[in-house]
Amino acid sequence: GSAGVLIVVHSVTNWTSYGGPTSFDPGYPYMKEVQMVENFEGYQQWALGVQGEPALRVMTLTNPSRLVVDVAVAG
């Protein structure tokens, strides 16, 4: 992408047990790549590569607990 978003999450419980993907192509027209750039001592950082200038809306949801990052791109 031509721009990036860095998401930092802490304190991650059981951070050593993460077994999911660390890099993938989400297949969206404006979000080009997602990559974990750090997973150390309860901190995780995820980099989002996006095409265009991103505008973000971030929220948490429950049942199950999760972080939602809504990325809109002006374009």
N, C-alpha and C positions, 0 to 999 in steps of 0.2 A: 504494500500500500504506500501511499504518499504521505501518510500521517500515522501517528501512533498514540495509543492510550496505555498507560501502565496502571495496573490494578494491584494494590498491596493489601494483603489480608493477614491480620495477626490477631490474636493468638490462636493459631490453628491447633486444635487438639489432635493428638496422634499424628503429627505431621509426617512421621517416618512411615506410616502405613499407606500413604497415597500410592495407588497402583494404576491409576488411569493414564490416559495419553498425556504427553508433555508437549506435543506439537501437532497441530492438525489444521487442515483447510476446512473451514466451516461451510463452504459452498454458497455463501451469500454474495450478492453483487457488490456490496460496499465493504464488507468485512472479509479481508483477503487471507489473514493468517492469525492463529492464536498459538502462543508459545509460553510455556512456563520458563521463567528466567531465574527463579530462586525458590528453593524449598529447604529452609534451614532454620532449626531451632524455633519452630512455631510460626515462622513467617513464610508466606508464599507470595511470589510476584508473578503476574501474568501480563504479557505484552500482547496487545491487539494491534494488528496492522490493518489500517482502514484506508480506503480510497476516498479522498476529499477531506473536508474539515469537519471533525466529529462534534456532535452535541450529545451530552450524556444525561441519562436519568438512572440513578442507582437506588435500589431498594432491597429490603430483605423480606422474605416470605416464610411462612411456617407450614408444617404438615406436608412434606418434610421441610426442615430448615434449609434455606438456600439464599444465595446472593444473586440478584438479578441486575445486570448491567445492560440497559437499553441504549443502543448506539444509533443515533440518527445522523445522517450526513447531508449537508447542504450541497446541492449539486446540480 
